[in-house]
């Protein structure tokens, strides 16, 4: 049973999902990925029509 | 519309009060070398920023990249706005 648990995907923490500044007090931040950028572009075009 | 000179300067809006100049520098240096950062502070509450900042890059390409990935991106749990500022008016011909 322990082996099965190990094979499971590790739980994602905040630090995996976001980027953290080294500047203190640290804050989290997250840029768009390519997909989200493309989505935003489409959205903008649709709005302009 | 024609763009005579592309601006290397971006406007960053909707920053939270936790964001400092150093944060802005660290985050936006991801997209290129930064030449200058302006982050105005509230006159009454000097420890707080006014929620926006200007960053000037060495190259216009960097400003575009920052705009691409950070407009709608998140900083300190809030979606921020980033846009390239209007370039200065082209110089008038001298003759």
Backbone of each chain as nested JSON, in Angstrom:
{
  "chains": [
    {"id": "A", "residues": [
      {"number": 1, "name": "UNK", "atoms": {"N": [0.828, -1.213, 0.0], "CA": [0.0, 0.0, 0.0], "C": [0.861, 1.261, 0.0]}},
      {"number": 2, "name": "UNK", "atoms": {"N": [1.971, 1.194, 0.702], "CA": [2.855, 2.369, 0.736], "C": [3.443, 2.655, -0.65]}},
      {"number": 3, "name": "UNK", "atoms": {"N": [3.729, 1.591, -1.396], "CA": [4.282, 1.772, -2.736], "C": [3.299, 2.535, -3.628]}},
      {"number": 4, "name": "UNK", "atoms": {"N": [2.051, 2.12, -3.537], "CA": [1.015, 2.785, -4.337], "C": [0.948, 4.272, -4.018]}},
      {"number": 5, "name": "UNK", "atoms": {"N": [1.048, 4.565, -2.746], "CA": [0.997, 5.965, -2.333], "C": [2.136, 6.774, -2.931]}},
      {"number": 6, "name": "UNK", "atoms": {"N": [3.292, 6.146, -3.003], "CA": [4.449, 6.858, -3.528], "C": [4.282, 7.176, -5.005]}},
      {"number": 7, "name": "UNK", "atoms": {"N": [3.609, 6.267, -5.709], "CA": [3.463, 6.472, -7.145], "C": [2.448, 7.574, -7.466]}},
      {"number": 8, "name": "UNK", "atoms": {"N": [1.588, 7.847, -6.518], "CA": [0.603, 8.913, -6.731], "C": [1.295, 10.241, -6.935]}},
      {"number": 9, "name": "UNK", "atoms": {"N": [0.66, 11.092, -7.709], "CA": [1.263, 12.41, -7.942], "C": [1.356, 13.187, -6.644]}},
      {"number": 10, "name": "UNK", "atoms": {"N": [2.484, 13.841, -6.445], "CA": [2.61, 14.62, -5.206], "C": [1.61, 15.772, -5.195]}},
      {"number": 11, "name": "UNK", "atoms": {"N": [1.135, 16.094, -4.034], "CA": [0.167, 17.178, -3.902], "C": [0.831, 18.488, -4.289]}},
      {"number": 12, "name": "UNK", "atoms": {"N": [0.148, 19.249, -5.127], "CA": [0.725, 20.529, -5.546], "C": [0.598, 21.572, -4.451]}},
      {"number": 13, "name": "UNK", "atoms": {"N": [1.69, 22.206, -4.168], "CA": [1.655, 23.249, -3.153], "C": [1.644, 24.614, -3.843]}},
      {"number": 14, "name": "UNK", "atoms": {"N": [1.46, 25.627, -3.068], "CA": [1.469, 26.99, -3.58], "C": [2.754, 27.28, -4.336]}},
      {"number": 15, "name": "UNK", "atoms": {"N": [3.852, 26.767, -3.784], "CA": [5.153, 27.038, -4.389], "C": [5.322, 26.377, -5.747]}},
      {"number": 16, "name": "UNK", "atoms": {"N": [4.557, 25.293, -6.01], "CA": [4.623, 24.658, -7.321], "C": [3.792, 25.416, -8.337]}},
      {"number": 17, "name": "UNK", "atoms": {"N": [2.696, 25.984, -7.873], "CA": [1.748, 26.615, -8.787], "C": [2.111, 28.065, -9.115]}},
      {"number": 18, "name": "UNK", "atoms": {"N": [2.748, 28.727, -8.17], "CA": [3.055, 30.14, -8.37], "C": [4.547, 30.392, -8.3]}},
      {"number": 19, "name": "UNK", "atoms": {"N": [4.923, 31.534, -8.779], "CA": [6.311, 31.948, -8.619], "C": [6.389, 32.87, -7.417]}},
      {"number": 20, "name": "UNK", "atoms": {"N": [7.491, 32.752, -6.699], "CA": [7.64, 33.495, -5.456], "C": [8.829, 34.437, -5.598]}},
      {"number": 21, "name": "UNK", "atoms": {"N": [8.683, 35.654, -5.127], "CA": [9.806, 36.581, -5.231], "C": [10.833, 36.261, -4.154]}},
      {"number": 22, "name": "UNK", "atoms": {"N": [12.082, 36.585, -4.436], "CA": [13.111, 36.461, -3.394], "C": [13.14, 37.732, -2.564]}},
      {"number": 23, "name": "UNK", "atoms": {"N": [12.607, 38.811, -3.179], "CA": [12.48, 40.068, -2.452], "C": [11.469, 39.895, -1.318]}},
      {"number": 24, "name": "UNK", "atoms": {"N": [11.843, 40.357, -0.127], "CA": [10.917, 40.228, 1.001], "C": [10.183, 41.547, 1.256]}},
      {"number": 25, "name": "UNK", "atoms": {"N": [9.0, 41.545, 1.852], "CA": [8.214, 40.347, 2.15], "C": [7.799, 39.667, 0.85]}},
      {"number": 26, "name": "UNK", "atoms": {"N": [8.032, 38.358, 0.759], "CA": [7.808, 37.732, -0.537], "C": [6.337, 37.719, -0.93]}},
      {"number": 27, "name": "UNK", "atoms": {"N": [6.127, 37.838, -2.223], "CA": [4.774, 37.745, -2.768], "C": [4.786, 36.718, -3.899]}},
      {"number": 28, "name": "UNK", "atoms": {"N": [3.641, 36.165, -4.169], "CA": [3.525, 35.208, -5.261], "C": [3.079, 35.933, -6.523]}},
      {"number": 29, "name": "UNK", "atoms": {"N": [3.528, 35.413, -7.646], "CA": [3.087, 36.0, -8.915], "C": [3.034, 34.913, -9.968]}},
      {"number": 30, "name": "UNK", "atoms": {"N": [2.332, 35.19, -11.058], "CA": [2.163, 34.184, -12.105], "C": [1.897, 34.847, -13.456]}},
      {"number": 31, "name": "UNK", "atoms": {"N": [2.802, 34.62, -14.403], "CA": [2.55, 35.155, -15.744], "C": [1.558, 34.263, -16.489]}},
      {"number": 32, "name": "UNK", "atoms": {"N": [1.041, 34.751, -17.603], "CA": [0.184, 33.918, -18.443], "C": [1.058, 32.895, -19.156]}},
      {"number": 33, "name": "UNK", "atoms": {"N": [0.488, 31.734, -19.488], "CA": [1.221, 30.825, -20.366], "C": [0.744, 31.07, -21.791]}},
      {"number": 34, "name": "UNK", "atoms": {"N": [1.38, 30.401, -22.752], "CA": [1.069, 30.637, -24.169], "C": [-0.42, 30.457, -24.459]}},
      {"number": 35, "name": "UNK", "atoms": {"N": [-0.978, 29.399, -23.857], "CA": [-2.386, 29.091, -24.078], "C": [-3.295, 30.239, -23.629]}},
      {"number": 36, "name": "UNK", "atoms": {"N": [-3.014, 30.718, -22.418], "CA": [-3.837, 31.8, -21.872], "C": [-3.686, 33.064, -22.7]}},
      {"number": 37, "name": "UNK", "atoms": {"N": [-2.481, 33.281, -23.202], "CA": [-2.241, 34.456, -24.028], "C": [-3.065, 34.369, -25.317]}},
      {"number": 38, "name": "UNK", "atoms": {"N": [-3.027, 33.197, -25.946], "CA": [-3.787, 32.987, -27.176], "C": [-5.281, 33.181, -26.926]}},
      {"number": 39, "name": "UNK", "atoms": {"N": [-5.722, 32.673, -25.794], "CA": [-7.135, 32.799, -25.415], "C": [-7.53, 34.27, -25.28]}},
      {"number": 40, "name": "UNK", "atoms": {"N": [-6.666, 35.04, -24.639], "CA": [-6.918, 36.469, -24.457], "C": [-6.988, 37.19, -25.8]}},
      {"number": 41, "name": "UNK", "atoms": {"N": [-6.101, 36.789, -26.716], "CA": [-6.075, 37.391, -28.05], "C": [-7.41, 37.158, -28.755]}},
      {"number": 42, "name": "UNK", "atoms": {"N": [-7.852, 35.898, -28.711], "CA": [-9.124, 35.546, -29.349], "C": [-10.265, 36.353, -28.745]}},
      {"number": 43, "name": "UNK", "atoms": {"N": [-10.241, 36.436, -27.443], "CA": [-11.269, 37.163, -26.707], "C": [-11.327, 38.632, -27.152]}},
      {"number": 44, "name": "UNK", "atoms": {"N": [-10.157, 39.232, -27.281], "CA": [-10.074, 40.628, -27.71], "C": [-10.621, 40.823, -29.118]}},
      {"number": 45, "name": "UNK", "atoms": {"N": [-10.255, 39.889, -29.999], "CA": [-10.727, 39.982, -31.381], "C": [-12.243, 39.874, -31.442]}},
      {"number": 46, "name": "UNK", "atoms": {"N": [-12.771, 38.953, -30.632], "CA": [-14.207, 38.736, -30.609], "C": [-14.923, 40.011, -30.145]}},
      {"number": 47, "name": "UNK", "atoms": {"N": [-14.343, 40.665, -29.169], "CA": [-14.962, 41.864, -28.626], "C": [-14.954, 43.006, -29.627]}},
      {"number": 48, "name": "UNK", "atoms": {"N": [-13.939, 43.016, -30.467], "CA": [-13.828, 44.111, -31.436], "C": [-14.767, 43.943, -32.625]}},
      {"number": 49, "name": "UNK", "atoms": {"N": [-15.287, 42.728, -32.805], "CA": [-16.151, 42.482, -33.958], "C": [-17.531, 43.114, -33.797]}}
    ]},
    {"id": "B", "residues": [
      {"number": 1, "name": "UNK", "atoms": {"N": [-3.052, 51.912, -38.274], "CA": [-2.224, 52.861, -37.511], "C": [-0.734, 52.526, -37.628]}},
      {"number": 2, "name": "UNK", "atoms": {"N": [0.041, 53.544, -37.826], "CA": [1.48, 53.324, -37.907], "C": [2.157, 53.664, -36.598]}},
      {"number": 3, "name": "UNK", "atoms": {"N": [3.161, 52.889, -36.261], "CA": [3.922, 53.182, -35.058], "C": [5.325, 53.624, -35.457]}},
      {"number": 4, "name": "UNK", "atoms": {"N": [5.567, 54.913, -35.354], "CA": [6.878, 55.408, -35.782], "C": [8.023, 54.884, -34.915]}},
      {"number": 5, "name": "UNK", "atoms": {"N": [7.89, 55.064, -33.602], "CA": [8.908, 54.516, -32.71], "C": [8.204, 53.697, -31.642]}},
      {"number": 6, "name": "UNK", "atoms": {"N": [8.655, 52.467, -31.478], "CA": [8.043, 51.628, -30.463], "C": [8.562, 52.002, -29.091]}},
      {"number": 7, "name": "UNK", "atoms": {"N": [7.63, 52.031, -28.147], "CA": [7.995, 52.42, -26.795], "C": [8.568, 51.239, -26.022]}},
      {"number": 8, "name": "UNK", "atoms": {"N": [9.574, 51.515, -25.212], "CA": [10.157, 50.475, -24.357], "C": [9.624, 50.609, -22.941]}},
      {"number": 9, "name": "UNK", "atoms": {"N": [8.606, 51.468, -22.78], "CA": [8.068, 51.786, -21.465], "C": [6.705, 51.144, -21.284]}},
      {"number": 10, "name": "UNK", "atoms": {"N": [6.492, 50.548, -20.123], "CA": [5.188, 49.941, -19.866], "C": [4.557, 50.544, -18.617]}},
      {"number": 11, "name": "UNK", "atoms": {"N": [3.227, 50.505, -18.64], "CA": [2.439, 50.906, -17.479], "C": [1.951, 49.636, -16.809]}},
      {"number": 12, "name": "UNK", "atoms": {"N": [2.093, 49.564, -15.507], "CA": [1.614, 48.404, -14.757], "C": [0.549, 48.89, -13.788]}},
      {"number": 13, "name": "UNK", "atoms": {"N": [-0.64, 48.352, -13.91], "CA": [-1.737, 48.806, -13.078], "C": [-2.318, 47.719, -12.206]}},
      {"number": 14, "name": "UNK", "atoms": {"N": [-3.11, 48.132, -11.235], "CA": [-3.795, 47.241, -10.292], "C": [-2.841, 46.507, -9.365]}},
      {"number": 15, "name": "UNK", "atoms": {"N": [-1.771, 47.152, -9.001], "CA": [-0.853, 46.54, -8.033], "C": [-1.457, 46.634, -6.635]}},
      {"number": 16, "name": "UNK", "atoms": {"N": [-1.168, 45.642, -5.82], "CA": [-1.64, 45.718, -4.438], "C": [-0.659, 46.568, -3.621]}},
      {"number": 17, "name": "UNK", "atoms": {"N": [-1.088, 46.891, -2.422], "CA": [-0.246, 47.734, -1.567], "C": [1.011, 47.026, -1.083]}},
      {"number": 18, "name": "UNK", "atoms": {"N": [1.02, 45.715, -1.219], "CA": [2.201, 44.972, -0.754], "C": [3.371, 45.058, -1.716]}},
      {"number": 19, "name": "UNK", "atoms": {"N": [3.076, 45.474, -2.937], "CA": [4.112, 45.456, -3.961], "C": [5.068, 46.642, -3.803]}},
      {"number": 20, "name": "UNK", "atoms": {"N": [6.35, 46.344, -3.746], "CA": [7.364, 47.397, -3.637], "C": [8.128, 47.52, -4.943]}},
      {"number": 21, "name": "UNK", "atoms": {"N": [8.965, 48.529, -4.985], "CA": [9.794, 48.747, -6.168], "C": [10.668, 47.53, -6.452]}},
      {"number": 22, "name": "UNK", "atoms": {"N": [11.223, 46.956, -5.394], "CA": [12.084, 45.784, -5.558], "C": [11.323, 44.601, -6.152]}},
      {"number": 23, "name": "UNK", "atoms": {"N": [10.075, 44.443, -5.755], "CA": [9.245, 43.388, -6.332], "C": [9.067, 43.61, -7.823]}},
      {"number": 24, "name": "UNK", "atoms": {"N": [8.734, 44.853, -8.165], "CA": [8.507, 45.179, -9.57], "C": [9.765, 44.891, -10.382]}},
      {"number": 25, "name": "UNK", "atoms": {"N": [10.904, 45.293, -9.827], "CA": [12.163, 45.063, -10.532], "C": [12.412, 43.572, -10.707]}},
      {"number": 26, "name": "UNK", "atoms": {"N": [12.234, 42.825, -9.63], "CA": [12.503, 41.383, -9.715], "C": [11.579, 40.689, -10.718]}},
      {"number": 27, "name": "UNK", "atoms": {"N": [10.295, 40.988, -10.631], "CA": [9.338, 40.308, -11.498], "C": [9.52, 40.704, -12.963]}},
      {"number": 28, "name": "UNK", "atoms": {"N": [9.672, 41.997, -13.21], "CA": [9.695, 42.431, -14.601], "C": [11.07, 42.32, -15.261]}},
      {"number": 29, "name": "UNK", "atoms": {"N": [12.099, 42.066, -14.46], "CA": [13.425, 41.811, -15.04], "C": [13.436, 40.454, -15.747]}},
      {"number": 30, "name": "UNK", "atoms": {"N": [12.415, 39.638, -15.48], "CA": [12.276, 38.354, -16.164], "C": [12.192, 38.546, -17.674]}},
      {"number": 31, "name": "UNK", "atoms": {"N": [11.676, 39.698, -18.086], "CA": [11.411, 39.916, -19.512], "C": [12.433, 40.821, -20.181]}},
      {"number": 32, "name": "UNK", "atoms": {"N": [13.489, 41.144, -19.485], "CA": [14.538, 41.952, -20.102], "C": [15.169, 42.914, -19.126]}},
      {"number": 33, "name": "UNK", "atoms": {"N": [16.246, 43.501, -19.59], "CA": [16.986, 44.419, -18.738], "C": [16.198, 45.706, -18.518]}},
      {"number": 34, "name": "UNK", "atoms": {"N": [16.091, 46.103, -17.27], "CA": [15.306, 47.286, -16.929], "C": [16.215, 48.504, -16.809]}},
      {"number": 35, "name": "UNK", "atoms": {"N": [15.743, 49.583, -17.42], "CA": [16.53, 50.81, -17.403], "C": [16.083, 51.711, -16.259]}},
      {"number": 36, "name": "UNK", "atoms": {"N": [14.762, 51.746, -16.056], "CA": [14.24, 52.68, -15.076], "C": [12.892, 52.206, -14.524]}},
      {"number": 37, "name": "UNK", "atoms": {"N": [12.676, 52.418, -13.244], "CA": [11.398, 52.049, -12.627], "C": [10.844, 53.244, -11.863]}},
      {"number": 38, "name": "UNK", "atoms": {"N": [9.56, 53.489, -12.065], "CA": [8.887, 54.544, -11.306], "C": [7.715, 53.921, -10.588]}},
      {"number": 39, "name": "UNK", "atoms": {"N": [7.645, 54.114, -9.293], "CA": [6.492, 53.615, -8.56], "C": [6.056, 54.702, -7.58]}},
      {"number": 40, "name": "UNK", "atoms": {"N": [5.089, 55.51, -8.011], "CA": [4.661, 56.654, -7.207], "C": [4.048, 56.236, -5.877]}},
      {"number": 41, "name": "UNK", "atoms": {"N": [4.317, 57.028, -4.862], "CA": [3.762, 56.74, -3.54], "C": [2.691, 57.747, -3.157]}},
      {"number": 42, "name": "UNK", "atoms": {"N": [1.786, 57.258, -2.371], "CA": [0.686, 58.078, -1.897], "C": [1.234, 59.199, -0.996]}},
      {"number": 43, "name": "UNK", "atoms": {"N": [0.772, 60.427, -1.223], "CA": [1.296, 61.545, -0.445], "C": [0.898, 61.476, 1.02]}},
      {"number": 44, "name": "UNK", "atoms": {"N": [-0.316, 61.018, 1.259], "CA": [-0.817, 60.976, 2.626], "C": [-0.251, 59.763, 3.374]}},
      {"number": 45, "name": "UNK", "atoms": {"N": [-0.293, 58.616, 2.703], "CA": [0.218, 57.402, 3.325], "C": [1.474, 56.993, 2.576]}},
      {"number": 46, "name": "UNK", "atoms": {"N": [2.591, 57.507, 3.018], "CA": [3.83, 57.377, 2.26], "C": [4.319, 55.945, 2.097]}},
      {"number": 47, "name": "UNK", "atoms": {"N": [3.844, 55.046, 2.977], "CA": [4.315, 53.674, 2.851], "C": [3.553, 52.909, 1.775]}},
      {"number": 48, "name": "UNK", "atoms": {"N": [2.488, 53.494, 1.266], "CA": [1.705, 52.791, 0.255], "C": [1.957, 53.333, -1.137]}},
      {"number": 49, "name": "UNK", "atoms": {"N": [1.987, 52.427, -2.094], "CA": [2.097, 52.887, -3.475], "C": [0.707, 53.26, -3.973]}},
      {"number": 50, "name": "UNK", "atoms": {"N": [0.665, 53.891, -5.124], "CA": [-0.622, 54.329, -5.658], "C": [-1.29, 53.262, -6.513]}},
      {"number": 51, "name": "UNK", "atoms": {"N": [-0.693, 52.094, -6.551], "CA": [-1.308, 50.995, -7.292], "C": [-0.861, 50.868, -8.729]}},
      {"number": 52, "name": "UNK", "atoms": {"N": [0.115, 51.678, -9.087], "CA": [0.635, 51.515, -10.445], "C": [2.12, 51.828, -10.487]}},
      {"number": 53, "name": "UNK", "atoms": {"N": [2.738, 51.436, -11.6], "CA": [4.173, 51.662, -11.763], "C": [4.503, 51.781, -13.237]}},
      {"number": 54, "name": "UNK", "atoms": {"N": [5.617, 52.402, -13.516], "CA": [6.122, 52.439, -14.887], "C": [7.477, 51.763, -14.919]}},
      {"number": 55, "name": "UNK", "atoms": {"N": [7.681, 50.94, -15.927], "CA": [8.982, 50.296, -16.092], "C": [9.483, 50.6, -17.492]}},
      {"number": 56, "name": "UNK", "atoms": {"N": [10.726, 51.022, -17.557], "CA": [11.308, 51.258, -18.873], "C": [12.402, 50.236, -19.119]}},
      {"number": 57, "name": "UNK", "atoms": {"N": [12.28, 49.528, -20.236], "CA": [13.273, 48.528, -20.605], "C": [14.314, 49.135, -21.531]}},
      {"number": 58, "name": "UNK", "atoms": {"N": [15.381, 48.375, -21.722], "CA": [16.395, 48.797, -22.686], "C": [15.837, 48.724, -24.104]}},
      {"number": 59, "name": "UNK", "atoms": {"N": [15.068, 47.659, -24.359], "CA": [14.556, 47.458, -25.719], "C": [13.026, 47.357, -25.747]}},
      {"number": 60, "name": "UNK", "atoms": {"N": [12.414, 47.846, -26.843], "CA": [10.957, 47.752, -27.008], "C": [10.459, 46.308, -27.015]}},
      {"number": 61, "name": "UNK", "atoms": {"N": [11.296, 45.377, -27.504], "CA": [10.882, 43.962, -27.552], "C": [10.578, 43.46, -26.147]}},
      {"number": 62, "name": "UNK", "atoms": {"N": [11.384, 43.891, -25.194], "CA": [11.194, 43.454, -23.812], "C": [9.869, 43.963, -23.265]}},
      {"number": 63, "name": "UNK", "atoms": {"N": [9.54, 45.194, -23.621], "CA": [8.273, 45.775, -23.173], "C": [7.106, 44.976, -23.731]}},
      {"number": 64, "name": "UNK", "atoms": {"N": [7.243, 44.544, -24.985], "CA": [6.181, 43.761, -25.614], "C": [6.014, 42.406, -24.93]}},
      {"number": 65, "name": "UNK", "atoms": {"N": [7.146, 41.785, -24.627], "CA": [7.121, 40.489, -23.938], "C": [6.43, 40.605, -22.584]}},
      {"number": 66, "name": "UNK", "atoms": {"N": [6.823, 41.62, -21.835], "CA": [6.251, 41.819, -20.507], "C": [4.747, 42.003, -20.612]}},
      {"number": 67, "name": "UNK", "atoms": {"N": [4.337, 42.747, -21.628], "CA": [2.926, 43.012, -21.865], "C": [2.196, 41.714, -22.201]}},
      {"number": 68, "name": "UNK", "atoms": {"N": [2.836, 40.901, -23.032], "CA": [2.233, 39.653, -23.478], "C": [1.964, 38.712, -22.308]}},
      {"number": 69, "name": "UNK", "atoms": {"N": [2.953, 38.546, -21.454], "CA": [2.824, 37.549, -20.4], "C": [2.236, 38.08, -19.095]}},
      {"number": 70, "name": "UNK", "atoms": {"N": [2.361, 39.385, -18.869], "CA": [1.914, 39.89, -17.571], "C": [0.603, 40.67, -17.607]}},
      {"number": 71, "name": "UNK", "atoms": {"N": [0.113, 41.036, -18.789], "CA": [-1.198, 41.667, -18.834], "C": [-2.237, 40.579, -18.594]}},
      {"number": 72, "name": "UNK", "atoms": {"N": [-2.871, 40.616, -17.439], "CA": [-3.782, 39.538, -17.072], "C": [-3.1, 38.503, -16.194]}},
      {"number": 73, "name": "UNK", "atoms": {"N": [-1.801, 38.656, -16.031], "CA": [-1.063, 37.783, -15.121], "C": [-1.341, 38.189, -13.686]}},
      {"number": 74, "name": "UNK", "atoms": {"N": [-0.841, 37.416, -12.753], "CA": [-1.15, 37.701, -11.361], "C": [0.072, 38.145, -10.569]}},
      {"number": 75, "name": "UNK", "atoms": {"N": [-0.133, 39.124, -9.716], "CA": [0.897, 39.527, -8.759], "C": [0.221, 39.72, -7.406]}},
      {"number": 76, "name": "UNK", "atoms": {"N": [0.686, 38.998, -6.429], "CA": [0.138, 39.065, -5.089], "C": [-1.374, 38.781, -5.081]}},
      {"number": 77, "name": "UNK", "atoms": {"N": [-1.767, 37.789, -5.847], "CA": [-3.153, 37.337, -5.831], "C": [-4.134, 38.174, -6.618]}},
      {"number": 78, "name": "UNK", "atoms": {"N": [-3.627, 39.143, -7.36], "CA": [-4.52, 40.012, -8.117], "C": [-4.089, 40.049, -9.581]}},
      {"number": 79, "name": "UNK", "atoms": {"N": [-5.078, 40.029, -10.464], "CA": [-4.77, 40.15, -11.892], "C": [-4.341, 41.577, -12.184]}},
      {"number": 80, "name": "UNK", "atoms": {"N": [-3.185, 41.743, -12.765], "CA": [-2.704, 43.092, -13.042], "C": [-2.891, 43.461, -14.511]}},
      {"number": 81, "name": "UNK", "atoms": {"N": [-2.777, 44.745, -14.791], "CA": [-2.855, 45.256, -16.154], "C": [-1.466, 45.709, -16.566]}},
      {"number": 82, "name": "UNK", "atoms": {"N": [-1.081, 45.371, -17.758], "CA": [0.187, 45.859, -18.281], "C": [-0.027, 46.31, -19.711]}},
      {"number": 83, "name": "UNK", "atoms": {"N": [0.417, 47.52, -20.017], "CA": [0.324, 47.964, -21.405], "C": [1.54, 48.801, -21.758]}},
      {"number": 84, "name": "UNK", "atoms": {"N": [1.898, 48.738, -23.034], "CA": [3.005, 49.561, -23.514], "C": [2.497, 50.995, -23.591]}},
      {"number": 85, "name": "UNK", "atoms": {"N": [3.27, 51.93, -23.058], "CA": [2.832, 53.328, -23.081], "C": [3.022, 53.911, -24.469]}},
      {"number": 86, "name": "UNK", "atoms": {"N": [2.299, 54.997, -24.711], "CA": [2.405, 55.652, -26.008], "C": [3.819, 56.191, -26.209]}},
      {"number": 87, "name": "UNK", "atoms": {"N": [4.391, 55.917, -27.359], "CA": [5.717, 56.458, -27.623], "C": [5.648, 57.976, -27.757]}},
      {"number": 88, "name": "UNK", "atoms": {"N": [6.744, 58.675, -27.464], "CA": [6.732, 60.124, -27.604], "C": [6.516, 60.511, -29.058]}},
      {"number": 89, "name": "UNK", "atoms": {"N": [5.917, 61.687, -29.259], "CA": [5.643, 62.143, -30.622], "C": [6.944, 62.19, -31.43]}},
      {"number": 90, "name": "UNK", "atoms": {"N": [6.881, 61.755, -32.694], "CA": [8.099, 61.769, -33.507], "C": [8.613, 63.194, -33.688]}},
      {"number": 91, "name": "UNK", "atoms": {"N": [9.917, 63.365, -33.712], "CA": [10.464, 64.722, -33.854], "C": [10.06, 65.352, -35.178]}},
      {"number": 92, "name": "UNK", "atoms": {"N": [9.81, 66.65, -35.128], "CA": [9.415, 67.339, -36.354], "C": [10.618, 67.479, -37.285]}},
      {"number": 93, "name": "UNK", "atoms": {"N": [10.35, 67.411, -38.583], "CA": [11.477, 67.61, -39.513], "C": [12.087, 68.994, -39.332]}},
      {"number": 94, "name": "UNK", "atoms": {"N": [13.384, 69.078, -39.524], "CA": [14.075, 70.325, -39.209], "C": [14.042, 71.358, -40.324]}},
      {"number": 95, "name": "UNK", "atoms": {"N": [13.541, 70.961, -41.476], "CA": [13.531, 71.94, -42.564], "C": [12.13, 72.425, -42.852]}}
    ]}
  ]
}
